[in-house]
């Protein structure tokens, strides 16, 4: 059985690999922990390509067919492993960095793409200097991305000092600051191959990742192409321009943008699987399995076969990452008595493990009407927050 080296672990991808008859070998960083039945090696730093390569060589894995990463932190390491092991897929380290460093990414976009002002924050940079460059309100976050983790909106010198505390303070390229975009976010999940957009789906956040990190509930839903035809056209055009200018390899990608009065403003773009339950809602809505596409590209097979089952949507799907309810004791039965779910899992026990964005459960809902789906998600989020409809 061929082996796929996987940097990071997520259970849904593991199931997809099993369906393809591929044996995964995981390289993980705490707190990620694959099941005991899986082969894996732990590393201290997922972004350290040397450590990842040493882990792979020490494991003596055998018949390696490909390598992929489940998140941002493994994109560069996966590229390096392809170089050294002569594996299919992108082996250009410089291109990988176009999608890892947010300053490099925005600086390489063509002038016609509107974007937030962005700069690295070298050691000793003052609040006043950034406010003069970026405006009175700006955002501080990791240069190499981390979802919305360690991302903070900064308005005062005190907030600036607090925003820098999660970082080492020993690097001039560890942190970026960007002008703050106060606008709704949408994102495009897609497949880019042979220099062209092969397939895409657009979704809107009900609660943004940044708000969810700060105690909100992360949720999103697939948008109706017929209802938002102009926005789809603009978003796909932006994706084509951005991915071309960044010399994107064949990949599954995730691109975020803000919908402002002036038009779309580029947020960021990643060449890896989308997070949370986006792959699941895309499969349910369009019949496209992005896990299967990612595996096919990592094996050098191309995306054509994996995109063969796509269809026009009959129902639009969305997801909610459920939190432990504040001030009330909700159970899965409480949710199910009040709402109709396609899927729901909710652990109400006091010792339930808490995942990213405060997640102790998750749900998928759907509706033929996107607006009704949006209202349903709003109702579920409110119920999760206060315990009543």
N, C-alpha and C positions, 0 to 999 in steps of 0.2 A: 504494500500500500504506500503510495507517495506521501511525503510529509510536507506540510505547509508550516513554515516558521511564522508565528503570529506574535507581534509585539503588542502587549496588552492583552486583556481578556474581557470578553463579553459573551454571555451565554447564548444570545440569539445567533451570533456568528458561529459559535461552536456547533450549534445545531445544524446550521447551513453547511458547514464543512463535513459533518457526519453524513448528511444527505448526499453529498457528492462523493462519498467514499474516500475522503482525504483525512489523514491522521495529523492533527495539529501538534506542534511543539511550541509551547508558550514561553515568552520572555516577559516577566511581570515585575512590577515594582509594588511594594506595599502601599495600600492595603489590599490590592487585588490578589485573589487566591483562587486558582482554578480548582475544580474537583480533584480529589485524590486519584481518580482513575486516569487523569490526563498527565502527560509528561510536561514538565516545566522547570525553568530555572529562574530564581529571583535575582534581580540586580538592584543596586542602590539608587542608580540614576538612569532613568529611561532615555534621557537625552544624550548619554555618554556613549558614542558610537564604539569607542574602544572597548568599554565594558560589555556592551551587547555582543560584539564580535568575539570577545574572549569567552563569553558564556556559550555561544553557539559552537565554537571550536572545542571547548571542554566537554560539551554534551555528546559529541561524536554521533550526530543525529542520523546520518546515513543518506537515504534516498530523498534529497530535498528537491521539491518541484517548484517552490516559489516562496516568497515572503510578502507579508502585508502588515499594515499597522491599523489598529482599531481606533487610534486617536492621534491628536496633534503631536504628542511628545515622541512618537515613534517614527514619524515620517522620514526624518533625516537618517536615522539608524537603518530603516528598511532600504533606503537608497544605497547606503554604504554596503550593506550585506549583498545586495544585487551586484554591485561592482566586484566584490571580492569572491563571490561564489558563482559568478557568471549565470545569474538567474534572470528570467524574463521581467520586463517592466522597467520603470524609470530608474536609471543608474547615474543620473546627472546630479551630483551634490549641489551644484550652484543653482540649478533650477529648483531643487527642493527648498533651498533657502528663500526663494521668492515667495514661497507659501508658508514659511515659518516666521520670518521677521516682519512684523507689521509695518515698520518704517520702510524697509526695503521694498515691500510689496506696494505700498501706496506711492513711493517715489518712482516706481517703474511704470505706473499706469499712464496711458496717453492723456494729454491735457483735456480732451473732451469729456473724460469721466470725472464727474464731480465727486469729491471725497473730503473727509475731515482733514484739517491740518494735523500733521503728525511729525513727531521728532523723538529721537532718543533722549533719555534723561541721564546725562553723565553725572558722576559723583560730584556733589557739591552744588548742583543746579538749584537755584532759589525759586521759591514760589512766585516772586515778582517777575522773574525772567520768563517763566512759563506763561503767566497771566498776560504779560505784554505780547508774547508770541501767539498765544492760542485763544485768548479771551478770558473774561472773568471767571467762567466756569469751564473746566476741562476734565478729562478722564485720565487716570493713571492705571496702567495695566502691564502685564508681562509682555515683553517684546515678541516672544515666541508663542503667545496665546495660551490660554488654559480655560477655554469656555469663558464663563464670566467670573471664574475664581480669581481672587486678588485684583479684581477690577473695581475701582472706586471713583465716584464723582467727587471732584474737589472744588470747593468754593472759598476756602480760607487757608492761611498758612498752617493752622492746626490740623485741618483735614488733610493737607498735603503731607505733613509729617507722619500722620497716622497711616496714610495710604502707602508710604514707603516702608513701614515696619515689616511686612511679610517678606521683603527682599533682602538679599545678602548685603547690599550696599558696597560691594567690592568690584562692581563691573560698570563700565560706561555704556554697555549695550544690553543690559538686563531689563531695563524698563523703558516703555514709551509713554508719552503723553499726547493726547489728541483733543482737539476742540470738541466740545460736547454737542451731540446731536439730540435735540429734544423732539423726536418724531417717532411714529409707529415703525416697527421693523417687519420686514418680510424676508423670506429666504427662498433660494432656488436650490433644490437638490437635482443633480443631473449627471449625465454621462457624456464625457468629452473623449472623442476618439478621432484619430487622423486629422487633427486640426479643425474639427467641427463639432457642433452640438448635436448629439445623436438622440437625446431624450431629456426632458426636464419636467419638473413638477414644482409649483410654487405654493408656499404655505405662509400663513400669517400667525404671529405670536399673539395669544391673548395676554399672557404675562411674559415679559421679556426675560431672558436669562439673567440679566443684571438685577432686575426686580426680584426674581426667584431666589437668587443668592442672598438677597437682603431680607428674606423671610416670606416672599410671595410664593405662589404656586405656578410652576412652569407648565404651560399648556400651549398647544398650537393646533392648527387645522388646515387641511388642504383647501386651496382656493379654486373656484370654478373658472376655468379658462374663458367660457362664454361670457360670464358676468364681468370679468376683468381683462378683456382682450387687449386693451391698450397697455395696461400695466404688464401683462405677460410679454407683449412685444418689446417693451422698453427693458424689462428685466433680462430677457434672453439676448437682446442686443448688447446690453452691458456685459453679460457673461461672455459673449463671443469676443468682444473687444478686450476685456480684462484677461481672459485665458490666453488669447493670442499674444498680447503684449508681454505676459509673464512666461511665455514659452511652455505652457502647460503640457505635461505628458498625457498619454491615454489614461483616463482616471475616472473614478466616481468623485464628484466634487460637491461642496456645500458653500454657497455664496450668500452673504447677508447684505441687505441694503435698507436704507431709511427712506420712507416716502414723505418728502418735504413739499412745501408749496412750490418750490423752484423745480421740482422733479426728483428723480431718484438720486440718492447719494450713496456711493459705494461704502460698505462697512468693512468687510474682509472676505477672503476666499480661502478655502482649505481643500487640499487634494487627498481626501480620505472619506470614509463613510460618515454620513450625518449621525448625530448623536440622538440620545433619548429614544423615542419610539417612531421617529421619522421613517426608517426603513419599513416598519410594519404598516404604517398608515398608507404609505405609497404602494405597497404590495396589495393591500386590501382595496385601494381606490383604483389603481391603474393596472394591476397584475404584474408590475415590474418588481422583481426581487433584487434590490441593490446589493445584498450580500452575495447573491449568485453572480452578479456582474463583477463585483470586486474580486471574487475568487477567480473568475474566468480571466480577467485582465492580469492577475498575479501569475496565472499559469501560462500566459502568453497566447491564450486562445482567442482574444478579442471579445467584443461585447455583443456581437450580432445574435448569437444563439440565445444568450441570456435575456435579450430584449425581445425575443420572439413572441412572448405571450402578452404583450401590452395591449390594453383595450381602453375604450372610452368609458369614463366612470358612470355608473348607475347610482352610486351613493358616494358622498364625500365623507372622509374619516378624519378624526382628530384625536389627540391624546391629552391626558392630564397626568402629571406626576403627583400623586396624592401625598399629602403631609399628615403628620399626627395632628389632630384637631386641637386647637387651643381652647381650654376651658370646658371641653365636653368629651365624652367617651364614645366616639363613633366606632361602629363595626362595619364589616363588609355588608352585612345584612341591612344595616341602615341605609347605605348607599343604594342597594338593590331594591329596597322598598320604594324609593323615591325617584329612581331613574332607570331607564332601559340602557343596558351596556352591551356592546359587542364582546368586550372582554373586561374583566376587573379582577385585580388581586389586591387585597388590603390587609395588612397585618396590624391588628389593634392591640397586640400584647405589649406590656410595658417594656419588655426587653427586645422589641423588634429592631433589627439592624436598620440604621438610618443611612441611606445612600446620598449621592449628590443631590443638591437642591432640597435637602430635607426629606427625601423620598422614603416612604414606608410602604408604598403601594403604587399602582398604576392602573389606568383605565383607558379604553378605546371606545369611542362613540361614533355614530354615523347618522347621516340623514341625506335624502335626495336633494335637499335644499341647503345650500351652504349657509345662508343667513340663519335658518333654524338650527343648524349644527352649531354655529357661533353662539346663539342664545343658550342652547343646552349646555355648552361648555361653561359659559358664564354662570349658569345656575349651579352646576356641579362645583365649580370653584368656590362660590359663595357658601354652599352647603358644607364644603370641607373646612372653610374658614370659621363659620359660626355655628354649624350643627343644625341648621334649620333651612327650609326652603323659603 
